[in-house]
Amino acid sequence: MAFTPLHDRVLVRRVETDEKTAGGLYIPESAKEKPAEAEVIAVGEGARKDSGELIPMSVKAGDKVLFGKWSGTEVTVDGEELLIMKESDILGLIS
């Protein structure tokens, strides 16, 4: 199933973090927080101004982004857990 977000929404896949700390300790699954780093899978066409003019998206598929801890709605697409969020929930691009 192909999924295309509408308007200024973005579909992202969380990027898994290391299971080990810098000091070499392993972090158990129960103590881990969900990562706030993701890869953009698909983007909508963008928001519209009151005049109807299209505001283009700042992110594109393949970008790595950082987003807020409580951002997005979890969805399952083709058996994979993904997030849908507004572009404004994205804090920035990771290079």
Gaussian input, Z-matrix of N, CA and C with variables (Angstrom, degrees):
# hf/3-21g

backbone

0 1
 N
 C     1     B1
 C     2     B2     1     A1
 N     3     B3     2     A2     1     D1
 C     4     B4     3     A3     2     D2
 C     5     B5     4     A4     3     D3
 N     6     B6     5     A5     4     D4
 C     7     B7     6     A6     5     D5
 C     8     B8     7     A7     6     D6
 N     9     B9     8     A8     7     D7
 C    10    B10     9     A9     8     D8
 C    11    B11    10    A10     9     D9
 N    12    B12    11    A11    10    D10
 C    13    B13    12    A12    11    D11
 C    14    B14    13    A13    12    D12
 N    15    B15    14    A14    13    D13
 C    16    B16    15    A15    14    D14
 C    17    B17    16    A16    15    D15
 N    18    B18    17    A17    16    D16
 C    19    B19    18    A18    17    D17
 C    20    B20    19    A19    18    D18
 N    21    B21    20    A20    19    D19
 C    22    B22    21    A21    20    D20
 C    23    B23    22    A22    21    D21
 N    24    B24    23    A23    22    D22
 C    25    B25    24    A24    23    D23
 C    26    B26    25    A25    24    D24
 N    27    B27    26    A26    25    D25
 C    28    B28    27    A27    26    D26
 C    29    B29    28    A28    27    D27
 N    30    B30    29    A29    28    D28
 C    31    B31    30    A30    29    D29
 C    32    B32    31    A31    30    D30
 N    33    B33    32    A32    31    D31
 C    34    B34    33    A33    32    D32
 C    35    B35    34    A34    33    D33
 N    36    B36    35    A35    34    D34
 C    37    B37    36    A36    35    D35
 C    38    B38    37    A37    36    D36
 N    39    B39    38    A38    37    D37
 C    40    B40    39    A39    38    D38
 C    41    B41    40    A40    39    D39
 N    42    B42    41    A41    40    D40
 C    43    B43    42    A42    41    D41
 C    44    B44    43    A43    42    D42
 N    45    B45    44    A44    43    D43
 C    46    B46    45    A45    44    D44
 C    47    B47    46    A46    45    D45
 N    48    B48    47    A47    46    D46
 C    49    B49    48    A48    47    D47
 C    50    B50    49    A49    48    D48
 N    51    B51    50    A50    49    D49
 C    52    B52    51    A51    50    D50
 C    53    B53    52    A52    51    D51
 N    54    B54    53    A53    52    D52
 C    55    B55    54    A54    53    D53
 C    56    B56    55    A55    54    D54
 N    57    B57    56    A56    55    D55
 C    58    B58    57    A57    56    D56
 C    59    B59    58    A58    57    D57
 N    60    B60    59    A59    58    D58
 C    61    B61    60    A60    59    D59
 C    62    B62    61    A61    60    D60
 N    63    B63    62    A62    61    D61
 C    64    B64    63    A63    62    D62
 C    65    B65    64    A64    63    D63
 N    66    B66    65    A65    64    D64
 C    67    B67    66    A66    65    D65
 C    68    B68    67    A67    66    D66
 N    69    B69    68    A68    67    D67
 C    70    B70    69    A69    68    D68
 C    71    B71    70    A70    69    D69
 N    72    B72    71    A71    70    D70
 C    73    B73    72    A72    71    D71
 C    74    B74    73    A73    72    D72
 N    75    B75    74    A74    73    D73
 C    76    B76    75    A75    74    D74
 C    77    B77    76    A76    75    D75
 N    78    B78    77    A77    76    D76
 C    79    B79    78    A78    77    D77
 C    80    B80    79    A79    78    D78
 N    81    B81    80    A80    79    D79
 C    82    B82    81    A81    80    D80
 C    83    B83    82    A82    81    D81
 N    84    B84    83    A83    82    D82
 C    85    B85    84    A84    83    D83
 C    86    B86    85    A85    84    D84
 N    87    B87    86    A86    85    D85
 C    88    B88    87    A87    86    D86
 C    89    B89    88    A88    87    D87
 N    90    B90    89    A89    88    D88
 C    91    B91    90    A90    89    D89
 C    92    B92    91    A91    90    D90
 N    93    B93    92    A92    91    D91
 C    94    B94    93    A93    92    D92
 C    95    B95    94    A94    93    D93
 N    96    B96    95    A95    94    D94
 C    97    B97    96    A96    95    D95
 C    98    B98    97    A97    96    D96
 N    99    B99    98    A98    97    D97
 C   100   B100    99    A99    98    D98
 C   101   B101   100   A100    99    D99
 N   102   B102   101   A101   100   D100
 C   103   B103   102   A102   101   D101
 C   104   B104   103   A103   102   D102
 N   105   B105   104   A104   103   D103
 C   106   B106   105   A105   104   D104
 C   107   B107   106   A106   105   D105
 N   108   B108   107   A107   106   D106
 C   109   B109   108   A108   107   D107
 C   110   B110   109   A109   108   D108
 N   111   B111   110   A110   109   D109
 C   112   B112   111   A111   110   D110
 C   113   B113   112   A112   111   D111
 N   114   B114   113   A113   112   D112
 C   115   B115   114   A114   113   D113
 C   116   B116   115   A115   114   D114
 N   117   B117   116   A116   115   D115
 C   118   B118   117   A117   116   D116
 C   119   B119   118   A118   117   D117
 N   120   B120   119   A119   118   D118
 C   121   B121   120   A120   119   D119
 C   122   B122   121   A121   120   D120
 N   123   B123   122   A122   121   D121
 C   124   B124   123   A123   122   D122
 C   125   B125   124   A124   123   D123
 N   126   B126   125   A125   124   D124
 C   127   B127   126   A126   125   D125
 C   128   B128   127   A127   126   D126
 N   129   B129   128   A128   127   D127
 C   130   B130   129   A129   128   D128
 C   131   B131   130   A130   129   D129
 N   132   B132   131   A131   130   D130
 C   133   B133   132   A132   131   D131
 C   134   B134   133   A133   132   D132
 N   135   B135   134   A134   133   D133
 C   136   B136   135   A135   134   D134
 C   137   B137   136   A136   135   D135
 N   138   B138   137   A137   136   D136
 C   139   B139   138   A138   137   D137
 C   140   B140   139   A139   138   D138
 N   141   B141   140   A140   139   D139
 C   142   B142   141   A141   140   D140
 C   143   B143   142   A142   141   D141
 N   144   B144   143   A143   142   D142
 C   145   B145   144   A144   143   D143
 C   146   B146   145   A145   144   D144
 N   147   B147   146   A146   145   D145
 C   148   B148   147   A147   146   D146
 C   149   B149   148   A148   147   D147
 N   150   B150   149   A149   148   D148
 C   151   B151   150   A150   149   D149
 C   152   B152   151   A151   150   D150
 N   153   B153   152   A152   151   D151
 C   154   B154   153   A153   152   D152
 C   155   B155   154   A154   153   D153
 N   156   B156   155   A155   154   D154
 C   157   B157   156   A156   155   D155
 C   158   B158   157   A157   156   D156
 N   159   B159   158   A158   157   D157
 C   160   B160   159   A159   158   D158
 C   161   B161   160   A160   159   D159
 N   162   B162   161   A161   160   D160
 C   163   B163   162   A162   161   D161
 C   164   B164   163   A163   162   D162
 N   165   B165   164   A164   163   D163
 C   166   B166   165   A165   164   D164
 C   167   B167   166   A166   165   D165
 N   168   B168   167   A167   166   D166
 C   169   B169   168   A168   167   D167
 C   170   B170   169   A169   168   D168
 N   171   B171   170   A170   169   D169
 C   172   B172   171   A171   170   D170
 C   173   B173   172   A172   171   D171
 N   174   B174   173   A173   172   D172
 C   175   B175   174   A174   173   D173
 C   176   B176   175   A175   174   D174
 N   177   B177   176   A176   175   D175
 C   178   B178   177   A177   176   D176
 C   179   B179   178   A178   177   D177
 N   180   B180   179   A179   178   D178
 C   181   B181   180   A180   179   D179
 C   182   B182   181   A181   180   D180
 N   183   B183   182   A182   181   D181
 C   184   B184   183   A183   182   D182
 C   185   B185   184   A184   183   D183
 N   186   B186   185   A185   184   D184
 C   187   B187   186   A186   185   D185
 C   188   B188   187   A187   186   D186
 N   189   B189   188   A188   187   D187
 C   190   B190   189   A189   188   D188
 C   191   B191   190   A190   189   D189
 N   192   B192   191   A191   190   D190
 C   193   B193   192   A192   191   D191
 C   194   B194   193   A193   192   D192
 N   195   B195   194   A194   193   D193
 C   196   B196   195   A195   194   D194
 C   197   B197   196   A196   195   D195
 N   198   B198   197   A197   196   D196
 C   199   B199   198   A198   197   D197
 C   200   B200   199   A199   198   D198
 N   201   B201   200   A200   199   D199
 C   202   B202   201   A201   200   D200
 C   203   B203   202   A202   201   D201
 N   204   B204   203   A203   202   D202
 C   205   B205   204   A204   203   D203
 C   206   B206   205   A205   204   D204
 N   207   B207   206   A206   205   D205
 C   208   B208   207   A207   206   D206
 C   209   B209   208   A208   207   D207
 N   210   B210   209   A209   208   D208
 C   211   B211   210   A210   209   D209
 C   212   B212   211   A211   210   D210
 N   213   B213   212   A212   211   D211
 C   214   B214   213   A213   212   D212
 C   215   B215   214   A214   213   D213
 N   216   B216   215   A215   214   D214
 C   217   B217   216   A216   215   D215
 C   218   B218   217   A217   216   D216
 N   219   B219   218   A218   217   D217
 C   220   B220   219   A219   218   D218
 C   221   B221   220   A220   219   D219
 N   222   B222   221   A221   220   D220
 C   223   B223   222   A222   221   D221
 C   224   B224   223   A223   222   D222
 N   225   B225   224   A224   223   D223
 C   226   B226   225   A225   224   D224
 C   227   B227   226   A226   225   D225
 N   228   B228   227   A227   226   D226
 C   229   B229   228   A228   227   D227
 C   230   B230   229   A229   228   D228
 N   231   B231   230   A230   229   D229
 C   232   B232   231   A231   230   D230
 C   233   B233   232   A232   231   D231
 N   234   B234   233   A233   232   D232
 C   235   B235   234   A234   233   D233
 C   236   B236   235   A235   234   D234
 N   237   B237   236   A236   235   D235
 C   238   B238   237   A237   236   D236
 C   239   B239   238   A238   237   D237
 N   240   B240   239   A239   238   D238
 C   241   B241   240   A240   239   D239
 C   242   B242   241   A241   240   D240
 N   243   B243   242   A242   241   D241
 C   244   B244   243   A243   242   D242
 C   245   B245   244   A244   243   D243
 N   246   B246   245   A245   244   D244
 C   247   B247   246   A246   245   D245
 C   248   B248   247   A247   246   D246
 N   249   B249   248   A248   247   D247
 C   250   B250   249   A249   248   D248
 C   251   B251   250   A250   249   D249
 N   252   B252   251   A251   250   D250
 C   253   B253   252   A252   251   D251
 C   254   B254   253   A253   252   D252
 N   255   B255   254   A254   253   D253
 C   256   B256   255   A255   254   D254
 C   257   B257   256   A256   255   D255
 N   258   B258   257   A257   256   D256
 C   259   B259   258   A258   257   D257
 C   260   B260   259   A259   258   D258
 N   261   B261   260   A260   259   D259
 C   262   B262   261   A261   260   D260
 C   263   B263   262   A262   261   D261
 N   264   B264   263   A263   262   D262
 C   265   B265   264   A264   263   D263
 C   266   B266   265   A265   264   D264
 N   267   B267   266   A266   265   D265
 C   268   B268   267   A267   266   D266
 C   269   B269   268   A268   267   D267
 N   270   B270   269   A269   268   D268
 C   271   B271   270   A270   269   D269
 C   272   B272   271   A271   270   D270
 N   273   B273   272   A272   271   D271
 C   274   B274   273   A273   272   D272
 C   275   B275   274   A274   273   D273
 N   276   B276   275   A275   274   D274
 C   277   B277   276   A276   275   D275
 C   278   B278   277   A277   276   D276
 N   279   B279   278   A278   277   D277
 C   280   B280   279   A279   278   D278
 C   281   B281   280   A280   279   D279
 N   282   B282   281   A281   280   D280
 C   283   B283   282   A282   281   D281
 C   284   B284   283   A283   282   D282

   B1=1.4443
   B2=1.5245
   B3=1.3056
   B4=1.4591
   B5=1.5175
   B6=1.3229
   B7=1.4618
   B8=1.5205
   B9=1.3186
   B10=1.4574
   B11=1.5264
   B12=1.3343
   B13=1.4604
   B14=1.5309
   B15=1.3125
   B16=1.4566
   B17=1.5225
   B18=1.3212
   B19=1.4681
   B20=1.5331
   B21=1.3311
   B22=1.4716
   B23=1.5308
   B24=1.3231
   B25=1.4603
   B26=1.5336
   B27=1.3394
   B28=1.4633
   B29=1.5250
   B30=1.3322
   B31=1.4590
   B32=1.5256
   B33=1.3552
   B34=1.4627
   B35=1.5270
   B36=1.3386
   B37=1.4697
   B38=1.5256
   B39=1.3347
   B40=1.4743
   B41=1.5271
   B42=1.3226
   B43=1.4645
   B44=1.5207
   B45=1.3177
   B46=1.4665
   B47=1.5227
   B48=1.3359
   B49=1.4569
   B50=1.5202
   B51=1.3341
   B52=1.4578
   B53=1.5181
   B54=1.3114
   B55=1.4570
   B56=1.5226
   B57=1.3353
   B58=1.4521
   B59=1.5311
   B60=1.3267
   B61=1.4641
   B62=1.5225
   B63=1.3285
   B64=1.4659
   B65=1.5273
   B66=1.3389
   B67=1.4633
   B68=1.5181
   B69=1.3498
   B70=1.4548
   B71=1.5224
   B72=1.3280
   B73=1.4625
   B74=1.5264
   B75=1.3214
   B76=1.4572
   B77=1.5181
   B78=1.3349
   B79=1.4594
   B80=1.5224
   B81=1.3476
   B82=1.4720
   B83=1.5265
   B84=1.3172
   B85=1.4663
   B86=1.5247
   B87=1.3311
   B88=1.4656
   B89=1.5293
   B90=1.3237
   B91=1.4615
   B92=1.5248
   B93=1.3155
   B94=1.4708
   B95=1.5156
   B96=1.3180
   B97=1.4585
   B98=1.5176
   B99=1.3295
   B100=1.4597
   B101=1.5249
   B102=1.3185
   B103=1.4676
   B104=1.5244
   B105=1.3361
   B106=1.4583
   B107=1.5236
   B108=1.3091
   B109=1.4590
   B110=1.5253
   B111=1.3445
   B112=1.4624
   B113=1.5200
   B114=1.3260
   B115=1.4618
   B116=1.5233
   B117=1.3277
   B118=1.4596
   B119=1.5230
   B120=1.3428
   B121=1.4583
   B122=1.5291
   B123=1.3327
   B124=1.4709
   B125=1.5205
   B126=1.3278
   B127=1.4658
   B128=1.5264
   B129=1.3250
   B130=1.4569
   B131=1.5182
   B132=1.3291
   B133=1.4641
   B134=1.5181
   B135=1.3262
   B136=1.4572
   B137=1.5160
   B138=1.3069
   B139=1.4646
   B140=1.5238
   B141=1.3099
   B142=1.4667
   B143=1.5197
   B144=1.3268
   B145=1.4647
   B146=1.5243
   B147=1.3255
   B148=1.4637
   B149=1.5242
   B150=1.3290
   B151=1.4639
   B152=1.5281
   B153=1.3487
   B154=1.4537
   B155=1.5204
   B156=1.3267
   B157=1.4699
   B158=1.5305
   B159=1.3343
   B160=1.4573
   B161=1.5262
   B162=1.3376
   B163=1.4649
   B164=1.5207
   B165=1.3394
   B166=1.4699
   B167=1.5327
   B168=1.3196
   B169=1.4624
   B170=1.5234
   B171=1.3334
   B172=1.4620
   B173=1.5232
   B174=1.3307
   B175=1.4637
   B176=1.5216
   B177=1.3278
   B178=1.4695
   B179=1.5227
   B180=1.3033
   B181=1.4602
   B182=1.5264
   B183=1.3262
   B184=1.4618
   B185=1.5246
   B186=1.3404
   B187=1.4658
   B188=1.5280
   B189=1.3377
   B190=1.4597
   B191=1.5270
   B192=1.3404
   B193=1.4602
   B194=1.5206
   B195=1.3193
   B196=1.4513
   B197=1.5188
   B198=1.3361
   B199=1.4562
   B200=1.5166
   B201=1.3379
   B202=1.4535
   B203=1.5199
   B204=1.3244
   B205=1.4596
   B206=1.5287
   B207=1.3108
   B208=1.4641
   B209=1.5201
   B210=1.3040
   B211=1.4641
   B212=1.5230
   B213=1.3057
   B214=1.4503
   B215=1.5133
   B216=1.3236
   B217=1.4565
   B218=1.5206
   B219=1.3208
   B220=1.4593
   B221=1.5196
   B222=1.3379
   B223=1.4564
   B224=1.5288
   B225=1.3223
   B226=1.4602
   B227=1.5230
   B228=1.3343
   B229=1.4559
   B230=1.5256
   B231=1.3200
   B232=1.4655
   B233=1.5291
   B234=1.3336
   B235=1.4622
   B236=1.5180
   B237=1.3127
   B238=1.4620
   B239=1.5299
   B240=1.3514
   B241=1.4605
   B242=1.5232
   B243=1.3311
   B244=1.4619
   B245=1.5248
   B246=1.3241
   B247=1.4617
   B248=1.5165
   B249=1.3345
   B250=1.4618
   B251=1.5185
   B252=1.3263
   B253=1.4664
   B254=1.5163
   B255=1.3218
   B256=1.4604
   B257=1.5226
   B258=1.2991
   B259=1.4583
   B260=1.5222
   B261=1.3136
   B262=1.4585
   B263=1.5371
   B264=1.3609
   B265=1.4573
   B266=1.5293
   B267=1.3236
   B268=1.4634
   B269=1.5207
   B270=1.3346
   B271=1.4632
   B272=1.5182
   B273=1.3320
   B274=1.4614
   B275=1.5082
   B276=1.3267
   B277=1.4652
   B278=1.5190
   B279=1.3251
   B280=1.4666
   B281=1.5129
   B282=1.3364
   B283=1.4673
   B284=1.5159
   A1=108.93
   A2=117.33
   A3=121.57
   A4=108.39
   A5=117.01
   A6=121.57
   A7=108.67
   A8=116.37
   A9=121.80
   A10=108.66
   A11=117.88
   A12=120.47
   A13=110.84
   A14=116.70
   A15=122.37
   A16=111.04
   A17=115.14
   A18=124.42
   A19=111.61
   A20=117.92
   A21=120.81
   A22=111.50
   A23=116.30
   A24=120.56
   A25=110.42
   A26=114.89
   A27=122.27
   A28=108.20
   A29=117.40
   A30=123.32
   A31=107.29
   A32=116.56
   A33=120.37
   A34=111.08
   A35=114.56
   A36=123.09
   A37=106.55
   A38=115.94
   A39=119.86
   A40=110.62
   A41=115.90
   A42=122.36
   A43=106.30
   A44=116.55
   A45=120.62
   A46=110.73
   A47=115.15
   A48=121.38
   A49=109.65
   A50=116.43
   A51=121.64
   A52=110.69
   A53=116.07
   A54=121.52
   A55=111.06
   A56=116.47
   A57=120.53
   A58=108.95
   A59=116.88
   A60=121.01
   A61=109.60
   A62=116.26
   A63=120.74
   A64=110.79
   A65=117.39
   A66=121.77
   A67=113.66
   A68=117.16
   A69=120.49
   A70=115.01
   A71=117.90
   A72=120.59
   A73=110.22
   A74=116.57
   A75=121.03
   A76=109.71
   A77=116.02
   A78=121.85
   A79=108.14
   A80=117.41
   A81=118.60
   A82=110.97
   A83=116.41
   A84=123.37
   A85=111.11
   A86=117.73
   A87=121.74
   A88=112.88
   A89=117.91
   A90=121.20
   A91=112.89
   A92=117.09
   A93=120.91
   A94=111.62
   A95=115.64
   A96=120.88
   A97=107.54
   A98=116.29
   A99=119.48
   A100=108.24
   A101=117.35
   A102=119.58
   A103=112.23
   A104=115.11
   A105=121.44
   A106=109.81
   A107=116.16
   A108=122.97
   A109=107.08
   A110=116.20
   A111=118.91
   A112=111.62
   A113=114.19
   A114=121.83
   A115=107.45
   A116=116.44
   A117=121.66
   A118=108.74
   A119=115.89
   A120=122.19
   A121=110.30
   A122=116.85
   A123=121.55
   A124=109.42
   A125=116.44
   A126=121.85
   A127=109.81
   A128=115.05
   A129=120.76
   A130=109.91
   A131=116.35
   A132=120.45
   A133=112.65
   A134=118.44
   A135=122.51
   A136=111.11
   A137=115.59
   A138=121.65
   A139=109.39
   A140=115.75
   A141=121.03
   A142=109.60
   A143=115.61
   A144=121.20
   A145=108.41
   A146=116.77
   A147=121.01
   A148=111.66
   A149=116.00
   A150=120.57
   A151=112.33
   A152=116.87
   A153=120.95
   A154=113.61
   A155=116.60
   A156=121.24
   A157=109.85
   A158=116.85
   A159=123.07
   A160=110.66
   A161=116.33
   A162=122.28
   A163=106.00
   A164=119.25
   A165=120.75
   A166=112.06
   A167=115.77
   A168=122.48
   A169=110.55
   A170=115.84
   A171=121.66
   A172=112.15
   A173=117.37
   A174=121.27
   A175=109.54
   A176=115.44
   A177=120.40
   A178=108.40
   A179=116.62
   A180=121.51
   A181=109.76
   A182=116.15
   A183=121.63
   A184=113.39
   A185=118.42
   A186=121.36
   A187=109.99
   A188=116.42
   A189=121.98
   A190=106.30
   A191=116.29
   A192=120.83
   A193=111.53
   A194=114.91
   A195=123.55
   A196=106.48
   A197=117.96
   A198=120.64
   A199=110.58
   A200=116.11
   A201=122.21
   A202=112.66
   A203=116.03
   A204=122.86
   A205=112.86
   A206=118.61
   A207=121.96
   A208=112.20
   A209=118.17
   A210=122.24
   A211=112.20
   A212=115.49
   A213=121.50
   A214=116.42
   A215=113.48
   A216=123.37
   A217=107.87
   A218=116.58
   A219=120.19
   A220=110.09
   A221=115.84
   A222=122.33
   A223=108.39
   A224=116.46
   A225=121.22
   A226=107.79
   A227=115.85
   A228=122.23
   A229=106.97
   A230=117.01
   A231=122.56
   A232=112.16
   A233=116.68
   A234=121.18
   A235=114.46
   A236=117.70
   A237=121.84
   A238=109.44
   A239=116.04
   A240=120.34
   A241=109.81
   A242=115.92
   A243=122.85
   A244=109.17
   A245=116.17
   A246=122.29
   A247=109.93
   A248=116.02
   A249=121.61
   A250=106.18
   A251=116.67
   A252=120.61
   A253=110.23
   A254=115.32
   A255=120.25
   A256=108.12
   A257=116.49
   A258=120.34
   A259=110.50
   A260=118.24
   A261=121.81
   A262=112.48
   A263=118.38
   A264=121.91
   A265=111.73
   A266=117.06
   A267=121.50
   A268=108.34
   A269=115.87
   A270=121.38
   A271=112.89
   A272=116.80
   A273=119.22
   A274=112.45
   A275=114.64
   A276=123.07
   A277=109.88
   A278=116.84
   A279=122.20
   A280=106.97
   A281=116.35
   A282=119.17
   A283=110.76
   D1=124.53
   D2=175.65
   D3=-87.10
   D4=141.85
   D5=-179.07
   D6=-129.38
   D7=127.04
   D8=176.93
   D9=-121.99
   D10=118.89
   D11=178.40
   D12=-65.34
   D13=153.64
   D14=177.69
   D15=-100.05
   D16=155.27
   D17=174.12
   D18=53.79
   D19=-123.23
   D20=-175.81
   D21=-102.95
   D22=34.19
   D23=179.58
   D24=-96.94
   D25=153.65
   D26=-176.22
   D27=-131.86
   D28=136.31
   D29=175.51
   D30=-102.35
   D31=124.17
   D32=-176.85
   D33=-129.67
   D34=156.94
   D35=174.78
   D36=-115.79
   D37=125.12
   D38=178.32
   D39=-60.44
   D40=143.47
   D41=176.06
   D42=-98.84
   D43=123.27
   D44=-178.43
   D45=-69.70
   D46=142.55
   D47=179.56
   D48=-96.49
   D49=170.30
   D50=179.04
   D51=-64.13
   D52=146.83
   D53=178.51
   D54=-91.11
   D55=2.55
   D56=-176.60
   D57=-127.58
   D58=140.18
   D59=178.13
   D60=-77.49
   D61=171.43
   D62=178.82
   D63=-62.78
   D64=-27.40
   D65=179.51
   D66=-83.13
   D67=-2.77
   D68=176.76
   D69=97.65
   D70=2.99
   D71=179.13
   D72=-82.88
   D73=139.76
   D74=177.00
   D75=-86.62
   D76=138.30
   D77=-179.52
   D78=-98.18
   D79=121.33
   D80=179.24
   D81=-69.39
   D82=154.37
   D83=-177.97
   D84=-54.67
   D85=-37.89
   D86=-176.75
   D87=-69.89
   D88=-20.86
   D89=-177.83
   D90=-98.46
   D91=-7.41
   D92=-176.97
   D93=-77.66
   D94=143.89
   D95=170.12
   D96=-94.47
   D97=152.25
   D98=176.36
   D99=-67.45
   D100=137.81
   D101=-177.86
   D102=-67.75
   D103=148.31
   D104=178.50
   D105=-104.65
   D106=21.75
   D107=178.90
   D108=-116.99
   D109=138.73
   D110=-176.05
   D111=-150.38
   D112=164.36
   D113=173.69
   D114=-107.78
   D115=133.02
   D116=179.61
   D117=-74.63
   D118=127.33
   D119=-179.81
   D120=-97.18
   D121=-45.66
   D122=-178.63
   D123=-152.71
   D124=152.31
   D125=178.76
   D126=-130.89
   D127=153.68
   D128=174.83
   D129=-78.57
   D130=-177.61
   D131=-177.53
   D132=-76.11
   D133=-21.98
   D134=-179.42
   D135=123.09
   D136=167.50
   D137=179.45
   D138=-80.92
   D139=168.69
   D140=177.91
   D141=-122.42
   D142=140.10
   D143=173.75
   D144=-73.41
   D145=169.78
   D146=177.43
   D147=-59.18
   D148=-28.80
   D149=179.70
   D150=-77.54
   D151=-8.38
   D152=-179.02
   D153=96.16
   D154=-6.60
   D155=179.93
   D156=-69.21
   D157=135.91
   D158=-178.23
   D159=-77.73
   D160=132.44
   D161=173.35
   D162=-99.75
   D163=111.21
   D164=-175.48
   D165=-66.81
   D166=154.68
   D167=179.72
   D168=-74.42
   D169=146.86
   D170=178.62
   D171=-89.09
   D172=-16.70
   D173=179.94
   D174=-113.43
   D175=160.01
   D176=179.03
   D177=-140.01
   D178=165.06
   D179=178.99
   D180=-56.49
   D181=135.87
   D182=-179.69
   D183=99.27
   D184=-18.04
   D185=178.89
   D186=-68.11
   D187=146.14
   D188=172.11
   D189=-99.51
   D190=130.80
   D191=-174.71
   D192=-130.98
   D193=161.87
   D194=174.32
   D195=-116.07
   D196=133.34
   D197=-178.20
   D198=-131.96
   D199=164.91
   D200=-178.99
   D201=-65.13
   D202=153.48
   D203=-175.56
   D204=-57.78
   D205=-38.20
   D206=-175.98
   D207=-104.42
   D208=18.03
   D209=-176.90
   D210=-80.17
   D211=150.10
   D212=169.60
   D213=85.48
   D214=166.70
   D215=176.79
   D216=-121.63
   D217=126.44
   D218=-179.34
   D219=-75.06
   D220=133.39
   D221=177.86
   D222=-136.81
   D223=159.44
   D224=175.45
   D225=-114.82
   D226=120.22
   D227=179.06
   D228=-122.41
   D229=120.73
   D230=-177.83
   D231=53.41
   D232=38.69
   D233=177.29
   D234=79.21
   D235=3.43
   D236=-178.77
   D237=-110.49
   D238=133.70
   D239=179.41
   D240=-80.83
   D241=120.69
   D242=-179.21
   D243=-128.84
   D244=173.85
   D245=177.04
   D246=-122.90
   D247=141.27
   D248=170.87
   D249=-113.44
   D250=129.96
   D251=179.15
   D252=-145.23
   D253=162.92
   D254=174.27
   D255=-75.31
   D256=152.13
   D257=179.06
   D258=-59.82
   D259=-32.20
   D260=-178.82
   D261=-68.42
   D262=-16.25
   D263=176.27
   D264=-77.85
   D265=-14.57
   D266=179.49
   D267=-81.33
   D268=127.39
   D269=-177.00
   D270=-83.31
   D271=-30.81
   D272=-179.88
   D273=174.84
   D274=171.47
   D275=178.55
   D276=-92.79
   D277=144.76
   D278=176.16
   D279=-106.98
   D280=127.11
   D281=-179.77
   D282=-106.13

